[in-house]
Amino acid sequence: MALWGARFSEQADKRLQAFNASISIDQKMVNQDIKGSIAHVTMLADQGIIETSDKEAIISNLKDIQKEIADGSLPIDPDAEDIHMFIEAELTKRTPSGKKVHTARSRNDQVATDFKLYSLDTCAEIKKYIVAMIQTLLHQAKANTHTIMPGYTHLQRAQPITFAHHLMAYVEMLKRDLSRLDDAMQRANTCPLGAGALATTTYPIDRYETAELLGFSGPTLNSIDSVSDRDFAIEMTNTFAMIMMHLSRFCEEIILWCSWEFQFIELSDAFATGSSIMPQKKNPDVAELVRGKTGRVYGDLNTLLAMMKNLPLAYNKDLQEDKEAFMDAAQTVEDCLVTMIPMVDTWTVHPQKMKEAAQKGFINATDCADYLTKKGMAFRDAYGCIGQLVKYCISTHQDLESLSMDEYHKISPLFDDDVYEAVALKTCVKNRNVVGGPSPEMVEKHISLVEKELEAYE
């Protein structure tokens, strides 16, 4: 009979047992469950609620159970209801003191604590991969501060930038993701243990000690909220979804860049696949899978939001669905980062292809208008002049760099020989030397600033 079955006169139907079980999912929290139980019985002994000898027997056997699960000598029973019941049942088999481990505790506050510990550990691990991805992007940016490429709006060539500047845009996105995880972890850093089923306990427990032993900043301050709160999981999963959004946008560009039409980069053979029928194909499957898996993480977030939207206080069994969605989202993010980091690190950049693309599409037209403005013409008048000039170039199959001075003068007498230097791509990039701009000097400063910021995560 189940540990909760004393009130029941019939055995649970096997179909109920299978439907009710969560062992296949929550067994991932085995270390957090044992950690929580060790802290709990330590506090119970310190408060005189159980004997020190009981505490020592419980802790010793819990550590043995943890070691045996880790090395495979103790297989987790797939028929157990959940990891919490499995560990308690195994503990009770080994020592009579095991029957005291659940004193002043409910599965509700136990599960909430385990899940918080697991989510905090998970976020800490994902942060390491985000930092590694940022470092990989910084490495590529350092090598390409002078690699000119077209910047795009509406997927149309717009203005000249550098490849480094483009990559640093994704660095900023990932930095915000790190910050969001930091914020979510800070709000999650309170301990539910001691909240009981929903109304704490009549035992004289010390919740501050338990929180400190588990590394929390303190205990939760409302027992009802303690066992029914899953905001932390939603916040973290929301950040996972945003991480995936950023990775997906990056992957979309990688797919474009390594296409025959762009040829800005080439992926290593180790991170590309081929076709079963077309021998010439080299497909960016990693990038495409990341793009596809983003929808999966969005679905996990929606699962959590929908699960919570109409739950009355306090605990409801609906909350059992939280861990699968959270764990799937977290694992997906980790898998994507683990695969993308070496893919980006090993790609080959083609600066000449980027430069050739930048030389087409009149992406220096704004600089040409600025040239006239600096000569004294109002910007809107200059804008109109350059629009006429571009129209003329299109009709004569020329670009701004190849026009003769006579052709320039037909548009405005303000043009002089220095216009050729002004519209040169290197000049266009170099002169955008303001904070946040694409000039090599500004990008190098940006890289140095990020490297310093990352020191906080070492």
C-alpha positions as CSV (number, residue, x, y, z in Angstrom):
1,M,0.0,0.0,0.0
2,A,1.1,3.6,-0.7
3,L,2.6,5.6,2.1
4,W,-0.5,7.8,2.0
5,G,-2.9,4.8,1.9
6,A,-3.8,4.3,5.6
7,R,-7.2,6.0,5.2
8,F,-8.2,3.8,2.2
9,S,-9.8,0.4,2.3
10,E,-9.0,-0.6,-1.2
11,Q,-5.8,-0.8,-3.2
12,A,-5.3,1.9,-5.8
13,D,-6.3,0.7,-9.3
14,K,-3.2,0.1,-11.5
15,R,-4.6,2.5,-14.0
16,L,-4.7,5.2,-11.3
17,Q,-1.2,4.3,-10.2
18,A,0.2,4.7,-13.7
19,F,-1.7,7.9,-14.4
20,N,-0.8,9.4,-11.0
21,A,2.9,8.5,-11.1
22,S,5.6,11.1,-11.9
23,I,8.7,9.0,-11.2
24,S,9.8,9.0,-14.8
25,I,10.1,12.8,-14.7
26,D,10.9,13.8,-11.1
27,Q,13.6,11.2,-10.6
28,K,15.9,13.9,-12.1
29,M,15.4,15.7,-8.7
30,V,17.0,12.9,-6.7
31,N,20.0,15.0,-5.5
32,Q,17.8,17.9,-4.5
33,D,15.4,15.7,-2.6
34,I,18.1,14.1,-0.6
35,K,19.7,17.5,0.0
36,G,16.4,18.8,1.3
37,S,15.8,15.8,3.6
38,I,19.3,16.1,5.1
39,A,18.7,19.8,5.9
40,H,15.2,19.0,7.3
41,V,16.4,16.3,9.7
42,T,19.4,18.4,10.7
43,M,17.0,21.1,11.7
44,L,14.6,18.7,13.5
45,A,17.5,17.4,15.6
46,D,18.8,20.8,16.4
47,Q,15.2,21.7,17.6
48,G,15.0,18.6,19.7
49,I,12.1,17.2,17.6
50,I,14.0,14.0,16.8
51,E,17.1,12.4,18.4
52,T,20.6,13.1,17.2
53,S,21.0,9.4,16.6
54,D,18.0,9.4,14.4
55,K,19.4,12.3,12.4
56,E,22.7,10.6,11.9
57,A,21.1,7.3,10.8
58,I,18.9,9.1,8.4
59,I,21.7,11.2,6.9
60,S,24.1,8.3,6.6
61,N,21.5,6.1,4.8
62,L,20.4,9.0,2.6
63,K,24.0,9.5,1.4
64,D,24.3,5.8,0.8
65,I,21.1,5.9,-1.3
66,Q,22.4,8.9,-3.3
67,K,25.7,7.2,-4.0
68,E,24.1,3.9,-5.1
69,I,21.6,5.7,-7.4
70,A,24.5,7.6,-8.9
71,D,26.6,4.5,-9.6
72,G,23.6,2.4,-10.7
73,S,23.7,-0.2,-8.0
74,L,20.3,1.0,-6.8
75,P,17.9,1.3,-9.7
76,I,15.0,3.6,-9.3
77,D,11.8,1.6,-9.2
78,P,9.7,2.7,-12.2
79,D,6.6,1.6,-10.3
80,A,7.2,4.1,-7.5
81,E,4.8,7.0,-7.4
82,D,7.5,9.6,-7.3
83,I,11.1,10.1,-6.4
84,H,10.2,11.5,-2.9
85,M,8.2,8.3,-2.0
86,F,10.8,6.1,-3.5
87,I,13.6,7.6,-1.4
88,E,11.5,7.6,1.8
89,A,10.5,4.0,1.3
90,E,14.1,2.9,0.6
91,L,15.3,4.8,3.6
92,T,12.7,3.2,5.8
93,K,13.8,-0.3,4.6
94,R,17.3,0.5,5.8
95,T,16.7,2.1,9.2
96,P,13.7,2.4,11.6
97,S,14.7,6.1,11.9
98,G,13.6,6.5,8.3
99,K,10.0,6.7,9.5
100,K,10.8,10.0,11.2
101,V,12.2,11.8,8.1
102,H,8.7,13.2,7.2
103,T,8.1,14.7,10.6
104,A,6.8,18.3,10.3
105,R,6.9,18.0,6.5
106,S,4.4,17.5,3.7
107,R,5.1,16.3,0.2
108,N,3.7,19.7,-0.8
109,D,6.5,21.8,0.7
110,Q,9.0,19.0,0.0
111,V,8.2,19.0,-3.7
112,A,8.2,22.8,-3.9
113,T,11.6,22.9,-2.3
114,D,13.1,20.2,-4.5
115,F,11.7,21.9,-7.6
116,K,13.1,25.3,-6.5
117,L,16.5,23.7,-5.8
118,Y,16.4,21.9,-9.1
119,S,15.4,25.0,-11.1
120,L,18.2,27.1,-9.5
121,D,20.8,24.4,-10.2
122,T,19.5,24.2,-13.8
123,C,19.6,28.0,-14.4
124,A,23.1,28.1,-13.0
125,E,24.2,25.4,-15.5
126,I,22.5,27.2,-18.5
127,K,24.1,30.5,-17.5
128,K,27.5,28.8,-18.0
129,Y,26.5,27.8,-21.6
130,I,25.3,31.3,-22.3
131,V,28.6,32.7,-21.1
132,A,30.4,30.2,-23.3
133,M,28.3,31.3,-26.3
134,I,29.0,34.9,-25.7
135,Q,32.7,34.2,-25.4
136,T,32.6,32.3,-28.7
137,L,30.8,35.3,-30.4
138,L,33.5,37.6,-28.9
139,H,36.2,35.5,-30.4
140,Q,34.6,35.7,-33.8
141,A,34.0,39.4,-33.4
142,K,37.6,40.1,-32.6
143,A,38.7,38.5,-35.8
144,N,36.2,40.5,-37.9
145,T,36.3,44.1,-36.6
146,H,37.4,45.2,-40.1
147,T,35.2,42.8,-42.1
148,I,32.8,45.0,-43.9
149,M,29.3,43.6,-44.7
150,P,26.0,45.1,-45.6
151,G,23.6,45.8,-42.7
152,Y,20.0,45.0,-43.5
153,T,16.5,46.3,-42.8
154,H,13.5,44.5,-44.3
155,L,16.2,42.0,-45.5
156,Q,17.3,44.7,-48.0
157,R,20.8,46.0,-48.0
158,A,20.7,49.2,-46.0
159,Q,24.0,50.6,-44.6
160,P,27.6,49.3,-44.3
161,I,28.6,47.7,-41.0
162,T,31.1,45.1,-39.9
163,F,30.6,41.4,-39.3
164,A,31.8,42.0,-35.7
165,H,29.2,44.7,-35.1
166,H,26.5,42.3,-36.3
167,L,27.7,39.5,-34.1
168,M,27.8,41.9,-31.1
169,A,24.1,42.5,-31.5
170,Y,23.6,38.8,-30.4
171,V,26.0,39.3,-27.6
172,E,23.7,42.0,-26.2
173,M,20.7,39.8,-26.5
174,L,22.4,37.0,-24.6
175,K,23.6,39.4,-22.0
176,R,20.0,40.4,-21.3
177,D,19.1,36.7,-21.1
178,L,21.8,36.3,-18.4
179,S,20.3,39.2,-16.5
180,R,16.8,37.8,-16.7
181,L,18.0,34.5,-15.3
182,D,19.8,36.3,-12.5
183,D,16.6,38.2,-11.7
184,A,14.5,35.0,-11.8
185,M,16.9,33.1,-9.6
186,Q,16.9,35.9,-7.1
187,R,13.1,35.8,-6.8
188,A,13.2,32.0,-6.5
189,N,15.8,32.1,-3.7
190,T,13.3,31.5,-0.8
191,C,12.7,28.2,0.9
192,P,9.2,26.6,1.0
193,L,10.3,23.8,3.4
194,G,8.3,24.1,6.6
195,A,5.2,25.4,4.9
196,G,3.7,21.9,5.3
197,A,0.7,21.0,3.3
198,L,-0.5,24.6,3.3
199,A,-0.6,25.8,7.0
200,T,2.9,25.0,8.4
201,T,3.1,22.7,11.5
202,T,2.6,22.7,15.2
203,Y,6.2,21.5,15.7
204,P,8.7,24.1,16.8
205,I,10.7,24.1,13.6
206,D,13.3,26.7,12.6
207,R,12.6,27.6,9.0
208,Y,15.5,30.1,8.9
209,E,18.0,27.3,9.7
210,T,16.5,25.0,7.0
211,A,16.7,27.8,4.4
212,E,20.3,28.6,5.4
213,L,21.3,24.9,5.2
214,L,19.9,24.7,1.7
215,G,21.5,28.0,0.5
216,F,18.3,30.0,0.3
217,S,18.3,33.7,1.3
218,G,15.5,32.9,3.7
219,P,12.1,31.1,4.1
220,T,9.0,31.9,2.2
221,L,6.6,34.1,4.2
222,N,3.2,32.7,3.4
223,S,2.6,29.0,3.7
224,I,-0.3,28.9,1.2
225,D,1.7,30.7,-1.5
226,S,4.8,28.5,-0.6
227,V,3.2,25.3,-1.9
228,S,1.2,26.7,-4.7
229,D,3.7,29.1,-6.3
230,R,5.2,28.2,-9.6
231,D,6.0,31.8,-10.7
232,F,9.7,30.9,-10.5
233,A,9.3,28.1,-13.1
234,I,7.3,30.3,-15.4
235,E,9.8,33.1,-15.2
236,M,12.7,30.8,-15.9
237,T,10.9,29.1,-18.7
238,N,9.9,32.5,-20.1
239,T,13.6,33.3,-20.2
240,F,14.3,30.0,-21.8
241,A,11.8,30.9,-24.5
242,M,13.5,34.3,-25.0
243,I,16.9,32.6,-25.2
244,M,15.5,30.3,-27.9
245,M,14.0,33.2,-29.7
246,H,17.5,34.9,-29.9
247,L,19.2,31.6,-30.9
248,S,16.5,31.1,-33.6
249,R,17.0,34.6,-35.0
250,F,20.7,33.9,-35.1
251,C,20.2,30.6,-36.8
252,E,17.9,32.1,-39.4
253,E,20.8,34.4,-40.4
254,I,23.3,31.5,-40.3
255,I,21.1,29.6,-42.7
256,L,21.0,32.6,-45.0
257,W,24.7,33.4,-44.7
258,C,25.8,29.9,-45.7
259,S,23.4,29.6,-48.6
260,W,24.8,29.8,-52.1
261,E,23.1,33.2,-52.6
262,F,25.0,34.8,-49.7
263,Q,28.1,32.6,-49.1
264,F,29.2,34.9,-46.2
265,I,30.2,31.9,-44.1
266,E,30.7,28.1,-44.4
267,L,29.9,25.7,-41.7
268,S,32.4,23.0,-40.7
269,D,31.6,19.6,-42.2
270,A,31.4,18.4,-38.6
271,F,28.3,20.6,-38.1
272,A,26.5,20.1,-41.4
273,T,24.6,17.2,-43.0
274,G,24.1,16.0,-46.6
275,S,21.3,14.7,-48.7
276,S,20.4,11.1,-49.4
277,I,19.8,11.8,-53.1
278,M,21.7,15.1,-53.9
279,P,25.4,14.5,-53.4
280,Q,26.3,18.2,-53.7
281,K,24.2,19.3,-50.7
282,K,25.6,20.7,-47.4
283,N,22.7,21.5,-45.1
284,P,22.7,23.6,-42.0
285,D,20.6,21.1,-40.0
286,V,21.8,22.3,-36.6
287,A,20.6,25.8,-37.3
288,E,17.3,24.6,-38.7
289,L,16.7,22.3,-35.7
290,V,17.4,25.1,-33.3
291,R,14.8,27.2,-35.2
292,G,12.3,24.4,-35.0
293,K,12.9,23.6,-31.3
294,T,12.1,27.2,-30.4
295,G,8.5,26.4,-30.9
296,R,8.8,23.4,-28.6
297,V,10.0,25.7,-25.8
298,Y,7.3,28.2,-26.5
299,G,4.9,25.3,-26.0
300,D,6.4,24.4,-22.7
301,L,5.9,28.0,-21.5
302,N,2.3,27.9,-22.6
303,T,1.8,24.6,-20.8
304,L,2.9,26.3,-17.5
305,L,0.8,29.4,-18.0
306,A,-2.3,27.4,-18.9
307,M,-1.7,25.0,-16.0
308,M,-1.7,27.9,-13.5
309,K,-4.4,30.2,-14.9
310,N,-7.4,28.9,-12.9
311,L,-5.9,27.0,-10.0
312,P,-7.4,27.8,-6.6
313,L,-5.1,27.9,-3.6
314,A,-3.3,25.9,-2.3
315,Y,-1.8,22.7,-3.8
316,N,-3.5,20.9,-6.7
317,K,-2.4,17.8,-8.6
318,D,-2.3,19.9,-11.8
319,L,1.0,21.2,-10.5
320,Q,2.6,17.8,-11.2
321,E,2.7,18.9,-14.8
322,D,5.1,21.7,-14.0
323,K,8.3,19.7,-13.9
324,E,8.0,18.0,-17.3
325,A,7.4,21.3,-19.1
326,F,10.2,23.1,-17.2
327,M,12.7,20.2,-17.6
328,D,12.0,19.8,-21.3
329,A,12.5,23.6,-21.9
330,A,15.7,23.7,-19.9
331,Q,17.1,20.5,-21.6
332,T,16.2,21.9,-25.1
333,V,18.0,25.2,-24.4
334,E,21.1,23.4,-23.1
335,D,21.2,21.0,-26.0
336,C,20.9,23.9,-28.5
337,L,23.7,25.9,-26.8
338,V,26.0,22.9,-26.5
339,T,25.7,22.2,-30.2
340,M,25.7,25.8,-31.5
341,I,28.8,26.9,-29.6
342,P,31.3,24.7,-31.5
343,M,29.3,25.3,-34.7
344,V,29.9,29.0,-34.5
345,D,33.5,28.5,-33.2
346,T,34.4,26.4,-36.3
347,W,32.7,28.2,-39.1
348,T,34.7,29.8,-41.9
349,V,34.1,33.5,-42.7
350,H,34.3,34.8,-46.2
351,P,35.2,38.5,-46.0
352,Q,35.5,39.0,-49.7
353,K,31.9,37.8,-50.3
354,M,30.7,40.1,-47.6
355,K,32.5,43.0,-49.2
356,E,31.2,42.3,-52.6
357,A,27.7,42.3,-51.2
358,A,28.4,45.6,-49.5
359,Q,29.5,47.2,-52.7
360,K,26.1,46.6,-54.2
361,G,22.8,48.1,-53.3
362,F,23.9,51.8,-52.7
363,I,24.4,51.2,-49.0
364,N,26.5,54.3,-48.8
365,A,23.7,56.6,-50.0
366,T,23.0,58.0,-46.5
367,D,26.7,58.8,-46.3
368,C,26.5,60.6,-49.6
369,A,23.5,62.6,-48.3
370,D,25.5,63.4,-45.1
371,Y,28.3,64.7,-47.3
372,L,26.1,67.3,-48.9
373,T,24.6,68.2,-45.5
374,K,28.1,68.8,-44.1
375,K,28.7,71.1,-47.2
376,G,25.7,73.2,-46.0
377,M,22.7,71.7,-47.7
378,A,19.6,70.9,-45.6
379,F,19.3,67.1,-45.0
380,R,15.9,66.8,-46.7
381,D,17.3,68.5,-49.8
382,A,20.3,66.4,-49.7
383,Y,18.1,63.3,-49.3
384,G,16.3,64.3,-52.5
385,C,19.5,64.9,-54.4
386,I,20.9,61.5,-53.5
387,G,17.6,59.8,-54.4
388,Q,17.9,61.3,-57.9
389,L,21.6,60.2,-58.0
390,V,20.7,56.6,-57.1
391,K,17.9,56.6,-59.7
392,Y,20.4,57.8,-62.3
393,C,22.9,55.1,-61.3
394,I,20.3,52.4,-61.6
395,S,19.4,53.6,-65.1
396,T,23.1,53.7,-66.2
397,H,24.2,50.5,-64.3
398,Q,26.7,52.4,-62.1
399,D,27.3,52.9,-58.4
400,L,28.2,56.0,-56.4
401,E,31.9,55.2,-56.4
402,S,32.1,55.0,-60.2
403,L,30.3,58.2,-61.2
404,S,32.3,60.9,-62.8
405,M,32.6,64.3,-61.2
406,D,30.6,65.7,-64.2
407,E,27.8,63.4,-63.4
408,Y,27.9,64.4,-59.7
409,H,27.8,68.1,-60.7
410,K,24.6,67.5,-62.7
411,I,22.9,66.8,-59.3
412,S,24.7,69.4,-57.2
413,P,27.7,71.8,-57.5
414,L,28.6,71.1,-53.9
415,F,30.2,67.8,-54.9
416,D,34.0,67.8,-55.0
417,D,36.7,65.2,-55.4
418,D,36.5,64.3,-51.7
419,V,33.2,62.7,-52.3
420,Y,34.9,59.5,-53.4
421,E,36.6,59.2,-50.0
422,A,33.3,60.0,-48.2
423,V,31.4,57.2,-49.9
424,A,34.1,54.6,-49.7
425,L,32.8,51.7,-47.5
426,K,35.8,51.9,-45.1
427,T,35.1,55.5,-44.5
428,C,31.4,55.0,-44.1
429,V,32.1,52.4,-41.3
430,K,35.0,54.3,-39.7
431,N,33.1,57.5,-39.4
432,R,30.3,55.8,-37.5
433,N,32.4,56.2,-34.5
434,V,29.8,56.9,-31.8
435,V,28.8,54.7,-28.9
436,G,27.0,51.6,-30.2
437,G,28.3,52.2,-33.7
438,P,30.0,49.8,-36.2
439,S,33.4,51.5,-36.4
440,P,36.3,49.1,-35.5
441,E,37.2,51.4,-32.7
442,M,33.8,51.3,-31.1
443,V,33.3,47.6,-31.6
444,E,36.7,46.9,-30.0
445,K,35.6,49.0,-27.0
446,H,32.3,47.1,-26.9
447,I,34.2,43.8,-26.9
448,S,36.4,44.9,-24.1
449,L,33.5,46.1,-22.0
450,V,31.6,42.7,-22.4
451,E,34.8,40.8,-21.5
452,K,34.9,42.8,-18.3
453,E,31.2,42.2,-17.6
454,L,31.7,38.5,-18.0
455,E,34.2,38.4,-15.1
456,A,31.3,38.5,-12.8
457,Y,30.3,35.0,-14.1
458,E,33.7,33.4,-13.6
